[in-house]
Amino acid sequence: MPDGIIIINKPQDWTSMDVCAKLRGIFHEKRVGHAGTLDPMATGVLPVFVGQATKAVSFAEDRKKEYRARVRLGVVTDTQDIWGRVLSESPVRVTEDELRAALPRFLGEIEQIPPMYSAIKIQGQKLYDLARKGVEVARKPRRITIEALELLPQDESGDWGLRVVCSKGTYIRTLCHDIGAALGCGGAMSALMRTMAAGFTLDEAVTLADAQERGEALLRPVDSLFRQYPAYRIEYAEAERRCRCGNPIRGFNLRDGVYRVYGQDGALLALSRCEDGTLTSIKNFFGK
């Protein structure tokens, strides 16, 4: 059965679940999941996990992401992007210097109120279902982190570009809306591309057509998600047996930290943490 990670360059007008459904058909495997939802209008990096690799999805979701977005100043919509219903329009007299000066207040750990058009649930109901009925409810602000926020040039339509590096749970639509509000003219997101997720970049992404043509040849091993951690290969059969039973093992001459742990045959067994020479599993990747 196929196991691994495929980095898809999600096309516009596809939901993230549409991509997973397509890949289930390509790989003939029910266990397919993605790390980090992209809205239908967005494009870019969508890591998809197939088979045994689905055990690693949670590790990918929590990592920082990078986006290229475009913001249109002077317009406010109910969805906080240009595809929503326009609520107000204002003349834009903001200079580049004023826009650039507004960005630092959004850097670091900040609070962000999730948009009504989101999949967050309140009392069992998704916000976007309520929004479509014309109902707006109070939302609690969330703590997010924006590590980088860079102003990019305007395009031919006058929309400004933004490069954003941020934590899980950040809504780029809301960031564009909030920047516009800070400038006093309003703003809405007009384009979004994710250029990095889970450590994978746009240069590593493939199209759905590529996946259809090449199939399993495009699957990356699950340990590619953990390439930032050093590897440790078990040398003795008894230690491997203990690892496969979920028991801690001795990691001789290892510094404290997180390691990719491999069996004697080179297969990834676990992601483990070493403390005082003892490796304890964080997540096992053996077995079906």
C-alpha positions in Angstrom: 0.0 0.0 0.0 1.3 3.5 -0.7 2.7 5.5 2.2 4.3 8.9 2.1 3.9 12.6 1.7 3.1 14.4 -1.6 3.4 18.2 -1.8 0.6 19.5 -4.0 0.5 23.0 -5.6 -3.2 23.5 -4.9 -5.1 25.0 -7.9 -7.5 27.8 -7.4 -11.2 26.9 -7.0 -10.3 23.5 -5.4 -10.9 22.9 -1.7 -8.2 21.1 0.3 -10.7 18.2 0.7 -11.2 18.1 -3.1 -7.5 17.6 -3.5 -7.5 14.7 -0.9 -10.5 13.1 -2.7 -8.6 13.3 -6.0 -5.5 11.7 -4.5 -7.6 8.9 -2.8 -8.6 7.9 -6.3 -5.1 8.2 -7.7 -3.5 6.1 -5.0 -6.4 3.8 -4.3 -5.9 4.5 -0.6 -8.6 5.7 1.9 -6.1 7.1 4.4 -5.4 10.5 2.9 -5.2 13.8 4.9 -3.8 17.3 4.4 -1.9 19.6 6.8 -3.4 23.1 6.9 -6.5 24.0 5.0 -6.3 26.4 2.1 -9.4 28.3 1.0 -10.7 27.6 -2.5 -9.5 30.9 -3.9 -5.9 30.3 -2.6 -3.2 28.4 -4.3 0.1 26.9 -3.3 1.8 24.4 -0.9 -0.6 21.8 0.4 1.2 18.8 2.1 -0.9 15.7 1.7 -0.2 12.5 3.7 -1.0 9.1 2.4 -1.4 5.7 4.2 0.9 5.3 7.2 2.1 8.9 6.8 -1.2 10.2 8.1 0.1 9.5 11.6 2.4 12.6 11.0 -0.3 15.1 10.0 -0.4 16.8 13.4 3.3 17.5 13.4 3.0 19.3 10.1 -0.1 21.4 11.1 1.7 23.0 14.0 4.6 24.4 12.1 4.9 27.9 10.7 3.8 28.9 7.2 4.7 31.5 4.6 2.3 33.3 2.2 2.4 35.8 -0.6 -0.8 37.8 -0.4 -2.3 40.8 -2.1 -4.4 43.4 -0.3 -6.8 45.8 -2.0 -7.2 49.0 0.1 -10.4 51.0 0.1 -12.8 48.1 0.2 -14.4 46.1 3.1 -16.3 42.9 2.5 -18.2 40.4 4.6 -15.7 37.7 3.9 -12.6 40.0 4.2 -11.6 39.1 0.6 -12.7 40.5 -2.7 -15.0 37.6 -3.4 -17.4 38.6 -0.7 -20.2 41.1 -0.5 -19.0 44.6 -0.5 -19.9 46.4 2.7 -18.2 49.7 2.1 -15.8 51.5 -0.3 -13.6 54.5 0.5 -11.2 56.6 -1.4 -7.5 55.6 -0.8 -5.1 58.4 0.0 -2.6 56.2 1.8 1.0 56.5 0.7 3.5 53.7 0.5 5.4 55.1 3.5 2.2 55.2 5.5 1.4 51.6 4.6 4.9 50.4 5.4 4.7 52.2 8.8 1.5 50.4 9.7 2.9 46.9 9.3 5.2 46.7 12.4 2.2 46.8 14.8 1.1 43.4 13.4 4.5 41.7 14.0 5.1 39.3 16.9 2.5 37.7 19.1 -0.8 39.5 18.6 -4.5 38.9 19.0 -6.6 38.2 15.9 -10.4 37.9 15.8 -11.3 35.0 13.4 -13.6 36.0 10.5 -17.2 34.9 10.4 -16.5 33.1 7.2 -14.4 30.4 8.8 -14.8 26.7 9.8 -14.4 27.5 13.6 -17.3 26.1 15.6 -19.2 27.9 18.3 -21.7 25.9 20.2 -21.4 23.1 17.6 -22.1 25.4 14.6 -19.5 26.4 12.0 -19.2 30.1 11.7 -19.5 30.2 7.9 -22.9 28.4 8.2 -24.1 31.1 10.5 -22.6 33.8 8.3 -24.5 32.5 5.2 -27.7 32.9 7.2 -26.8 36.5 8.0 -26.1 35.8 11.6 -23.0 37.3 13.3 -21.8 36.1 16.7 -19.1 37.3 19.0 -15.7 35.6 18.5 -13.0 35.4 21.1 -9.6 36.7 19.9 -6.9 34.2 19.3 -3.2 34.5 20.0 -1.1 34.1 16.9 2.4 35.0 15.9 3.5 36.8 12.8 7.3 36.4 12.4 7.7 38.4 9.2 5.6 40.9 7.4 7.1 42.5 4.3 5.6 44.9 1.9 5.9 43.9 -1.8 5.3 46.1 -4.8 1.9 47.1 -6.2 0.6 45.2 -9.2 -1.0 46.8 -12.3 -4.4 47.0 -10.5 -2.9 48.9 -7.6 -3.2 46.0 -5.1 -0.2 45.8 -2.7 1.8 42.6 -2.1 2.6 41.1 1.3 5.0 38.4 2.4 3.8 36.8 5.6 5.5 34.2 7.8 3.1 33.2 10.6 2.0 30.6 13.1 -0.8 28.0 12.8 -4.3 29.6 13.0 -3.4 32.9 11.3 -6.1 34.2 8.9 -4.4 36.2 6.1 -7.8 37.6 5.1 -8.2 39.0 8.5 -4.7 40.4 8.5 -5.5 42.3 5.3 -8.8 43.5 6.8 -7.0 44.7 9.9 -4.3 46.5 8.0 -6.9 48.4 6.1 -8.8 49.2 9.3 -5.6 50.6 10.8 -5.1 52.8 7.8 -8.6 54.1 8.1 -9.6 53.1 4.5 -10.5 49.4 4.8 -8.8 46.5 3.1 -9.6 43.1 1.6 -7.4 40.2 0.4 -7.3 40.0 -3.4 -5.0 37.0 -3.8 -3.3 34.3 -1.7 -0.5 31.8 -2.4 1.1 29.7 0.3 4.8 29.3 -0.5 5.9 27.2 2.5 4.2 24.8 4.9 5.6 22.1 7.2 9.1 23.1 5.9 8.2 22.2 2.3 8.4 25.0 -0.3 6.6 25.8 -3.6 9.7 24.6 -5.5 9.0 21.1 -4.1 5.3 21.1 -5.0 3.8 19.2 -7.9 0.5 19.6 -9.7 -2.5 17.2 -9.6 -1.7 16.4 -13.2 1.8 15.3 -12.2 0.3 13.1 -9.4 -2.1 11.5 -11.9 0.8 10.8 -14.3 3.5 9.7 -11.9 1.6 8.4 -8.9 3.6 6.8 -6.1 6.9 8.0 -7.6 6.1 11.4 -6.2 5.6 10.2 -2.6 8.2 11.4 -0.2 9.1 9.3 2.8 7.5 10.4 6.1 10.9 11.2 7.6 11.2 14.1 5.1 8.9 15.9 7.5 11.5 15.6 10.2 14.6 16.4 8.3 15.5 19.1 10.7 16.2 16.5 13.4 19.3 14.3 13.5 19.0 10.5 12.8 19.8 7.7 15.1 20.0 4.1 13.9 19.5 1.2 16.3 22.4 -1.2 16.3 21.1 -4.1 18.3 18.1 -6.5 17.8 17.0 -6.3 21.5 16.9 -2.5 21.4 14.8 -2.6 18.2 12.5 -5.1 19.8 12.0 -2.8 22.8 11.4 0.2 20.5 8.8 -1.7 18.5 7.1 -2.6 21.8 6.9 1.1 22.7 9.6 1.0 25.4 12.4 3.5 26.0 15.8 2.5 24.7 19.3 3.7 25.5 20.8 6.1 23.0 24.5 5.9 23.6 26.5 9.1 23.3 23.5 11.1 22.2 22.9 14.7 23.3 19.5 15.6 24.6 17.0 16.5 21.9 14.6 15.0 19.3 15.8 12.3 16.9 14.6 10.3 13.9 15.0 6.7 15.1 15.6 4.0 12.4 15.7 0.2 12.7 18.5 -2.0 11.7 17.1 -2.3 8.2 17.0 1.5 7.8 13.2 1.8 8.2 11.9 4.8 10.2 10.5 3.5 13.5 9.8 6.6 15.6 10.3 10.2 16.3 11.8 10.2 19.8 13.1 12.5 22.5 16.5 11.8 24.2 17.0 12.8 27.8 20.0 11.7 29.8 20.8 9.0 27.2 17.3 7.5 27.1 15.2 7.7 23.9 11.5 7.8 24.5 9.1 7.7 21.6 7.0 10.8 20.7 5.3 9.0 17.8 5.8 5.6 16.3 5.6 4.9 12.6 5.9 1.2 12.4 3.0 -1.2 11.9 -0.2 -0.8 9.9 
